[in-house]
Amino acid sequence: MQFGIFSVGDVTPDPTTGRTPTERERIKAMVAIALKAEEVGLDVFATGEHHNPPFVPSSPTTMLGYIAARTERLLLSTSTTLITTNDPVKIAEDYAMLQHLADGRVDLMMGRGNTGPVYPWFGQDIRQGINLAVENYALLHRLWREDVVDWEGRFRTPLQGFTSTPRPLDGVPPFVWHGSIRSPEIAEQAAYYGDGFFHNNIFWPADHTKRMVEMYRSRYAHYGHGTPEQAIVGLGGQVFMRKNSQDAVREFRPYFDVAPVYGHGPSLEEFTAQTPLTVGSPQQVIEKTLSFRDYAGDYQRQLFLMDHAGLPLKTVLEQLDLLGEEVVPVLRKEFAKNRPADVPEAPTHASLLGAARKGADAGREGART
């Protein structure tokens, strides 16, 4: 099972000091957080994609390429690649290039984002969001798997005899997750292609997550990719920790109270009771995270949001120390207990390449018999 962190890259004032980091400081902080993630033994760092203030990660491949050059093991991903407003040709080429530079340590998560105005900024209509996601990914899927592509659709100019370059590393495209909070059409899309489904459940109750994941698992099996239990699932989460739970609550409360993402509605205590947000001791984070399996089944990837709402870099790095030293080792051990043998691990470039070679060998053997 993979454990990691994702960042939305918000530039937010620290409510305890009133200071707002500069864009440069925030970008550099995201890099420092990624490097710390590898240092403490995490598996994945994922960045969002945004094209509006107060966010800075408008070019995920630039950031991930820089991080790739400074890490050796960390898997580099996106928590959103805007499949609706990016040209699929550019996605195909940019992430294949990153795949080569990072020696295969790349996957990505397709999403529609949560900023409505981005659609007209990139010449699209938000009312076509689902249709854009479906059509654009269909083209991207082909661009990575076919050397020469002819294409005609509704949302971009036709392609005739087109080859995207560079080709995927070793002929194996990056693994794709489809991220959605509430759209069953996206879960259906992930199931249709046999891709991963990431339910970023950070603001949603368990029963909603359960319905979305169960639907994806059922449709994954329907399309013949395996049993429902073999479907590839990822979940989000939010944590803030201190050794003492009372200290964690006292320190995080000012950030919770002013952050617009929490809606200025339910109290911190209500929000932690109703969603995956955990504010407390490492043991409380362990217990809450292990409970995800009760309603999502055995899953493959767990990403935590830890650097938002104006939290200073020093505090985030302290959180990562706790996550890597006291939380993730226990989660690895506990999630592995009683995990059925037929539940796959999260795909990596090495595992996908091995499967491709095995399939090619089987095909050659079949041709000889």
Secondary structure, 3 states (H helix, E strand, C coil): CEEEEEECCECCCCCCCCCCCCHHHHHHHHHHHHHHHHHCCCCEEEECCCCCCCECCCCHHHHHHHHHHCCCCCEEEECCEECCCCCHHHHHHHHHHHHHHCCCCEEEEEECCCCCCHHHHCCCCHHHHHHHHHHHHHHHHHHHHCCCEEECCCCCCCEEEECCCCCCHHHCCCEEEEECCCCHHHHHHHHHHCCEEEECCCCCCHHHHHHHHHHHHHHHHHCCCCCHHHCCEEEEEEEEECCCHHHHHHHHHHHHHHCHHHCCCCCHHHHHHHCCCEEECHHHHHHHHHCHHHHHCCCCEEEEECCCCCCCHHHHHHHHHHHHHHHHHHHHHHHHCCCCCCCCCCCCHHHHHHHHHHHHHHHHHHHHC
